[in-house]
Amino acid sequence: MVVAEPRAAGTAAMLAAVAQELDRSPVETHLTLRHLRLSPAKARELGEALAQLVDEAEEDAEDQPVHGVLVALYQHALPTSTTSSA
């Protein structure tokens, strides 16, 4: 599943589906969220490396278990101010 232009509803539905898959997994899963400070060039390099890693993953025979891979790289939004000056 590829979300070319993520929107809140589509992204939420996809992540809910992934959460269900993780919950039903018969083995321990690996899930990590990490925030990194990256220059635009480093972020692009990391995105390309992640895409290449997934694209080049070699599949085993059809009798082997299927594994899901979720890859996301996004720029963290700046916090919005919740206070107003009056």
C-alpha positions in Angstrom: 0.0 0.0 0.0 1.5 3.3 -1.0 0.0 6.7 0.0 1.3 9.1 -2.6 -0.4 12.2 -1.1 -1.3 11.4 2.5 -4.5 13.0 3.8 -5.6 12.7 7.4 -8.5 10.3 6.7 -6.5 8.0 4.4 -3.5 8.0 6.7 -5.6 7.2 9.7 -7.3 4.3 7.9 -4.0 2.9 6.8 -2.4 3.2 10.2 -5.5 1.6 11.8 -5.2 -1.3 9.4 -1.5 -1.6 10.3 -2.4 -1.5 14.0 -4.7 -4.4 13.5 -2.1 -6.4 11.7 0.4 -5.7 14.4 -2.1 -6.8 17.0 -2.7 -10.1 15.2 0.9 -10.9 14.6 1.8 -14.3 15.9 5.4 -13.1 16.7 6.9 -10.1 18.4 6.8 -7.0 16.2 9.2 -4.1 15.8 7.8 -0.6 15.8 9.9 2.5 16.4 9.1 6.2 16.2 12.1 8.5 16.4 12.5 12.2 15.7 15.7 13.3 14.0 17.0 16.8 13.2 18.0 16.5 9.5 18.9 19.0 6.8 16.8 18.8 3.7 19.6 17.0 1.9 20.0 14.5 4.7 16.3 13.9 4.9 16.2 13.3 1.1 19.2 10.9 1.5 17.5 9.0 4.3 14.2 8.7 2.3 16.1 7.4 -0.7 18.0 4.9 1.5 14.8 3.6 3.1 13.0 3.3 -0.2 16.0 1.4 -1.7 16.1 -0.9 1.4 12.5 -1.9 1.0 12.6 -2.1 -2.8 15.7 -4.4 -2.7 14.4 -6.7 0.0 14.6 -10.1 -1.5 11.6 -12.3 -0.9 11.9 -16.0 0.1 9.8 -18.9 -1.2 6.0 -18.6 -1.1 5.8 -21.1 1.8 7.5 -18.5 4.1 5.5 -16.1 6.3 4.4 -12.8 4.9 5.9 -9.7 6.8 4.5 -6.2 6.6 6.9 -3.3 6.3 5.7 0.3 7.0 8.1 3.1 6.1 7.4 6.7 6.8 9.6 9.8 6.7 8.0 13.1 7.2 8.9 16.6 8.5 7.5 17.1 12.0 5.1 20.1 12.0 6.0 23.0 14.2 3.8 23.3 17.3 1.0 25.8 17.0 0.4 28.3 19.7 -2.6 27.6 21.9 -2.5 31.0 23.6 -3.7 34.2 22.1 -2.6 37.6 22.9 -5.5 39.8 23.8 
